[in-house]
Amino acid sequence: MLRTGEKQELTAVKAVDFGMYFSEEGDDTKVLLPKKEVPIDFKIGDKLELFLYRDSQDRLIATVRNPKIVVNETAVLRVKNVTKIGAFLDWGLEKDLFLPFKEQTTKLFENSEILVGMYVDKSDRLCATMKVYKYLKSDSPYQKDDWVKARVYEISDRFGAYAAVDDKYSALIPTKEMTRDIRLNDVIEARVTGVLEDGRLNLSVRDKAYLMIDKDADYIKYLINSYDGVLPFNDKASPEVIKRECNMSKNEFKRAVGHLLKKGEIVIGEKVIYSKERANK
């Protein structure tokens, strides 16, 4: 059976002026490989690995070229053109890959790069989708505490940021781990905090707490100095204020403040935090 969007090893069964027809053993259905792509001295009965798709006239066609994406997988592709009905992506073949408007999750711009999956629609045509969750793999080689690169493809107020590690493995940055501004299509460095039973990854954009205390403390000192030695809130502030001003959770903020207090570098007031120098004035 000929399968659109996949690479198959097919057998040459008929030569014509404009190319050569191939089919799978035991199947009479044929597909054309254009003459310009037929290898020199290729003969009837020879086998060749081909990729199948539909050309600009909606005919099933074969190619020896390797597209940048195959069906049911993901890849980062460049947007070549944006229209009212959808966008067209560069996937390495003559006919651009269509991304329907209904499969887009954000506004697109020409020459931007986006993560997509590829599927076969009801008309047996190949299409792209930005709704990639079901196309991502869950068999990554990563373990807890590994650092990875992940591309954010969806953000949920309830659950956090959904990301694709190496643009192909399924991962989530839970809301509690989103201690800094994360936007769609950001490519970030993240730490694996856990591997779920189904193989999907949980991530954090921060290192382990004991490794972050000094960094967080240094940042709080920087903020205090930027406020002329008096930070206008302390560790009793709301989590929302702390996250907005410091890009930390309240627990992370309290640990860092406690670290500075223990070192004698700050003084905590009723509603503010003073630098040591300002408190001694």
Wavefront OBJ file of the C-alpha trace (Angstrom):
o trace
v 0.000 0.000 0.000
v 1.347 3.421 -0.944
v 1.428 5.711 2.084
v 1.371 9.497 1.698
v 3.878 11.346 3.856
v 6.189 8.398 4.494
v 9.378 6.981 3.060
v 8.946 3.548 1.498
v 11.150 1.113 -0.351
v 9.407 0.619 -3.716
v 10.190 -1.345 -6.861
v 10.525 0.151 -10.357
v 7.794 -1.395 -12.538
v 7.470 0.778 -15.651
v 9.638 3.296 -17.526
v 8.073 6.185 -19.481
v 9.440 9.262 -21.242
v 8.696 11.484 -18.259
v 9.956 9.226 -15.494
v 9.539 5.824 -13.907
v 6.635 4.233 -12.073
v 7.137 2.423 -8.774
v 4.925 0.177 -6.683
v 5.039 -1.977 -3.595
v 5.330 -5.716 -4.096
v 1.892 -7.294 -4.244
v 0.157 -3.978 -4.941
v -0.840 -2.807 -8.428
v -1.062 0.862 -7.398
v 1.755 2.879 -8.971
v 3.403 6.219 -8.258
v 5.558 8.289 -10.607
v 9.123 9.355 -9.917
v 9.831 12.294 -12.293
v 12.564 11.720 -14.863
v 14.910 14.315 -13.374
v 15.048 12.272 -10.153
v 15.471 8.789 -11.619
v 19.033 7.549 -10.957
v 21.236 6.922 -13.983
v 21.120 3.323 -15.304
v 18.148 2.483 -13.054
v 16.289 -0.631 -14.306
v 12.888 -2.246 -13.946
v 12.938 -4.407 -10.833
v 15.416 -2.197 -8.971
v 14.356 -0.919 -5.543
v 14.568 2.639 -4.239
v 13.538 4.405 -1.037
v 11.077 7.158 -1.949
v 8.993 9.775 -0.152
v 5.381 10.156 -1.316
v 3.353 13.373 -1.372
v 0.918 15.261 -3.628
v 2.130 17.742 -6.219
v 0.638 21.132 -7.154
v -1.997 19.337 -9.265
v -2.949 17.098 -6.318
v -1.409 13.980 -7.914
v 0.445 11.436 -5.807
v 4.132 11.815 -6.657
v 7.422 10.321 -5.457
v 10.754 11.959 -4.725
v 14.216 10.777 -3.742
v 14.698 13.940 -1.675
v 14.423 13.932 2.109
v 11.777 16.350 3.423
v 12.370 18.156 6.702
v 9.359 16.420 8.260
v 7.419 13.180 7.772
v 3.871 12.302 8.779
v 3.120 12.014 12.527
v 6.415 13.649 13.502
v 7.522 17.191 14.386
v 10.032 19.685 13.022
v 10.814 23.391 13.075
v 9.944 24.916 9.692
v 10.198 28.399 8.178
v 7.042 30.287 7.231
v 7.302 31.262 3.541
v 3.912 32.866 3.030
v 0.870 33.829 5.113
v -2.609 34.005 3.551
v -6.211 34.297 4.746
v -6.752 30.544 4.532
v -3.473 29.516 6.105
v 0.306 29.613 5.863
v 2.777 27.834 3.623
v 5.946 26.332 5.070
v 9.327 25.401 3.628
v 9.813 21.680 4.182
v 12.475 21.043 1.553
v 10.259 20.034 -1.384
v 9.018 21.955 -4.435
v 5.447 22.259 -3.197
v 5.245 24.121 0.132
v 3.542 22.464 3.108
v 0.127 23.940 3.938
v -0.686 24.994 7.516
v -4.466 25.585 7.714
v -5.689 28.607 9.648
v -7.612 26.361 12.060
v -4.374 24.547 12.935
v -2.556 27.743 13.944
v -2.216 28.658 17.620
v -0.732 32.146 17.285
v -0.291 34.902 14.715
v 2.325 34.012 12.100
v 4.845 36.117 10.217
v 6.834 35.392 7.068
v 10.333 33.972 7.695
v 9.546 33.107 11.322
v 10.322 29.552 12.435
v 7.665 27.447 14.134
v 7.309 23.961 15.556
v 4.728 21.854 13.696
v 3.521 18.309 13.324
v 2.392 16.783 10.029
v -0.770 14.803 9.300
v -2.759 13.466 6.341
v -6.136 15.202 5.928
v -9.396 13.645 4.725
v -8.398 14.274 1.102
v -5.111 12.384 1.536
v -3.141 15.650 1.427
v -0.302 16.475 3.778
v -0.875 19.375 6.173
v 0.945 20.933 9.105
v -0.432 21.742 12.550
v 0.875 23.822 15.442
v -1.149 21.627 17.829
v 1.780 19.295 18.314
v 1.034 17.639 21.679
v -0.049 14.282 20.231
v 2.894 14.174 17.800
v 5.591 14.507 20.454
v 7.511 11.458 21.638
v 7.758 10.215 25.220
v 10.887 8.069 24.961
v 13.557 10.706 25.571
v 17.001 9.648 26.828
v 16.938 12.256 29.614
v 16.865 11.635 33.353
v 16.179 13.722 36.444
v 18.537 16.718 36.824
v 19.675 16.635 33.191
v 19.695 20.047 31.510
v 17.879 20.251 28.180
v 16.796 22.704 25.490
v 13.041 23.053 25.133
v 10.784 25.055 22.787
v 7.560 26.402 24.311
v 4.544 25.715 22.075
v 1.571 26.310 24.415
v 0.950 28.144 27.691
v -1.850 27.222 30.090
v -2.813 29.417 33.039
v -3.790 26.266 34.902
v -1.015 23.807 34.089
v 2.025 25.826 32.940
v 4.080 25.890 29.746
v 4.029 22.930 27.371
v 7.384 22.449 25.669
v 9.123 20.187 23.178
v 12.581 19.065 24.303
v 14.905 18.881 21.276
v 11.761 19.827 19.307
v 10.407 16.269 19.636
v 10.021 15.085 23.247
v 6.953 15.980 25.312
v 7.524 18.101 28.429
v 5.756 20.455 30.842
v 7.039 23.365 32.895
v 4.467 23.419 35.751
v 3.056 26.804 36.743
v 4.958 26.768 40.050
v 8.233 26.419 38.120
v 7.518 29.382 35.831
v 9.398 31.882 37.968
v 10.306 34.073 35.016
v 8.531 35.346 31.942
v 8.097 32.569 29.376
v 6.521 33.200 25.989
v 5.356 31.097 23.059
v 8.163 29.820 20.822
v 10.844 30.651 23.411
v 13.737 28.189 23.368
v 14.943 27.825 26.937
v 17.465 25.939 29.024
v 15.611 23.826 31.588
v 16.328 21.154 34.179
v 14.479 17.834 34.218
v 12.742 17.578 37.577
v 11.028 14.296 36.877
v 10.235 11.618 34.307
v 6.586 10.530 34.467
v 5.437 6.924 34.126
v 4.455 7.532 30.501
v 7.895 8.972 29.728
v 6.895 12.626 29.531
v 9.179 15.125 31.238
v 8.603 17.736 33.912
v 10.968 20.717 33.734
v 12.113 23.709 35.722
v 13.913 26.811 34.519
v 15.792 26.973 37.820
v 18.532 24.897 39.392
v 18.124 23.037 42.679
v 17.197 25.293 45.587
v 20.499 25.020 47.451
v 22.388 25.954 44.273
v 20.166 28.960 43.590
v 20.345 30.642 47.009
v 23.525 32.626 46.298
v 22.266 33.718 42.862
v 18.888 34.737 44.248
v 20.526 36.556 47.157
v 22.785 38.494 44.798
v 19.774 39.536 42.752
v 17.879 40.718 45.817
v 20.917 42.785 46.854
v 20.942 44.303 43.372
v 17.246 45.186 43.685
v 17.744 46.740 47.134
v 20.562 48.918 45.797
v 18.431 49.929 42.809
v 15.867 51.231 45.328
v 18.569 53.299 47.069
v 19.002 50.755 49.835
v 15.335 50.226 50.748
v 13.317 47.478 49.021
v 9.635 48.580 49.291
v 8.409 45.141 50.367
v 9.640 42.242 52.499
v 9.071 38.507 52.794
v 5.487 39.115 53.924
v 4.577 40.471 50.478
v 2.127 38.542 48.300
v 3.472 35.836 45.961
v 2.233 37.918 43.015
v 4.315 40.961 44.029
v 7.408 38.842 44.613
v 7.074 37.065 41.268
v 6.484 40.326 39.407
v 9.400 42.168 41.001
v 11.898 39.346 41.493
v 10.923 36.509 39.147
v 10.983 34.159 42.141
v 8.442 32.145 44.074
v 7.713 33.331 47.599
v 9.614 30.354 49.057
v 12.672 31.126 46.922
v 12.514 34.770 47.961
v 12.250 33.892 51.654
v 15.204 31.485 51.433
v 17.377 34.120 49.777
v 16.305 36.835 52.250
v 17.040 34.474 55.135
v 20.465 33.799 53.647
v 21.243 37.540 53.471
v 19.893 38.096 56.982
v 22.083 35.323 58.385
v 25.130 36.924 56.729
v 24.209 40.272 58.265
v 23.859 41.998 54.881
v 20.261 43.207 55.308
v 17.808 44.352 57.977
v 14.130 43.460 57.680
v 11.714 46.238 58.590
v 7.981 46.040 59.195
v 7.161 46.449 55.479
v 10.545 46.911 53.801
v 14.050 45.458 53.597
v 17.083 47.687 54.226
v 20.613 47.159 53.067
v 23.091 46.956 55.945
v 24.561 50.338 54.963
v 21.162 52.069 54.812
v 20.023 50.587 58.128
v 23.143 51.937 59.888
v 22.544 55.520 58.736
l 1 2 3 4 5 6 7 8 9 10 11 12 13 14 15 16 17 18 19 20 21 22 23 24 25 26 27 28 29 30 31 32 33 34 35 36 37 38 39 40 41 42 43 44 45 46 47 48 49 50 51 52 53 54 55 56 57 58 59 60 61 62 63 64 65 66 67 68 69 70 71 72 73 74 75 76 77 78 79 80 81 82 83 84 85 86 87 88 89 90 91 92 93 94 95 96 97 98 99 100 101 102 103 104 105 106 107 108 109 110 111 112 113 114 115 116 117 118 119 120 121 122 123 124 125 126 127 128 129 130 131 132 133 134 135 136 137 138 139 140 141 142 143 144 145 146 147 148 149 150 151 152 153 154 155 156 157 158 159 160 161 162 163 164 165 166 167 168 169 170 171 172 173 174 175 176 177 178 179 180 181 182 183 184 185 186 187 188 189 190 191 192 193 194 195 196 197 198 199 200 201 202 203 204 205 206 207 208 209 210 211 212 213 214 215 216 217 218 219 220 221 222 223 224 225 226 227 228 229 230 231 232 233 234 235 236 237 238 239 240 241 242 243 244 245 246 247 248 249 250 251 252 253 254 255 256 257 258 259 260 261 262 263 264 265 266 267 268 269 270 271 272 273 274 275 276 277 278 279 280 281
